[in-house]
Amino acid sequence: MSAARRASAFHTRSGLLTTTCNGSWIELDFPATPVAPTAAPADLIEALGITPAFVGKGQEDYLIEVDGEAMARALTPDLTRLAEAPPTS
């Protein structure tokens, strides 16, 4: 592999993760875990202080989609409430 495009691999608890250096960029190849549309727990949405555009649940986490970059940048979640939220199962 050329100096401009080098690959690295990391053994993690999630399995093998790879990266590729491509010029000044580092590309990360994370495993994709599909999410299914779901209703998020009210505590989670209240702690985030938003109305989500989409809520999905993967194997271990929720995926919360917001209506654009401005909303994402304006988030001021209640971190104490998030820490107290029940874990996903």
C-alpha angles and dihedrals in degrees: 000000000000123000088251092059117035128163130212131185130207126197108220138165086262092054133257115346121190135201131190125201109219109180106299093343128089113208116205121205106202122176113260117234112193118232127213122213111258144155111265120226110269090235091060095050092044091050090052091047095218144105103237123222090213137004121197133171124217130185094291109359146045121244112213117192119197131198100266144314095296092059092046092051092047094054114126102177122192097245093189091057091045090054090051094048114113114259121253117259 
